[in-house]
């Protein structure tokens, strides 16, 4: 009977560790995406300078209707969405310059029993692909590609922190 209890404890620890690892990796991926996502600052935009949209009405963000009077950055960060089992859809209104609210919402969606589930991070703002393709001087190498390169590091870090 003692052997069966030892096996049960081992299985339980393995399951718990798998859940902890998956949760941590999903969180680290989200944090990385958030950190790499630029927050719009017209003063830093190529060919923009002082004067905003009035100075450069030909800028692609103005033409696409994303930037106008009273523009504030952080919309792309606010639109990182986490879904379980399906790709996120839709665009979220508002901004989140620091990304804290967006991450807190996503982290709250990760179940305690996370192992075995398929998690999708997605961003559906119409200009997300341009940001990924390096159109931002703040993120010349994109966001997703850089996060993918760090994935193994996220796994190693999560495993190191297991109890």
FENLINPE-V120050 format. One record per residue. RES is the residue in one letter. OMEGA is omega in whole degrees, -180 to 180 (none if undefined). Layout:
res = {RES RES}
omega = {OMEGA OMEGA}
This chain:
res = {X X X X X X X X X X X X X X X X X X X X X X X X X X X X X X X X X X X X X X X X X X X X X X X X X X X X X X X X X X X X X X X X X X X X X X X X X X X X X X X X X X X X X X X X X X X X X X X X X X X X X X X X X X X X X X X X X X X X X X X X X X X X X X X X X X X X X X X X X X X X X X X X X X X X X X X X X X X X X X X X X X X}
omega = {-180 179 179 178 178 178 179 178 180 179 179 179 178 179 179 179 178 178 180 -179 180 179 -178 -180 178 178 -180 176 179 179 179 178 -179 -178 -179 -178 -178 174 -175 176 -175 180 -180 -176 179 178 -177 179 179 176 174 -176 -180 -179 -176 -179 179 -180 -175 179 178 -179 -179 178 -179 -176 176 179 178 -179 172 -177 176 -179 180 178 -179 -175 170 -176 177 175 176 176 178 -179 179 177 175 179 -179 175 173 -178 176 -174 -179 -180 -177 -178 -180 178 180 178 -179 -179 179 -180 -178 -178 177 177 -172 -177 178 179 178 -178 178 168 179 178 -173 175 -175 -178 -179 -180 177 177 180 -178 174 -180 -180 175 178 -179 -176 180 177 -175 -175 -180 179 179 179 179 -178 -173 -180 177 179 179 179 -180 180 -180 179 -176 -180 180 none}
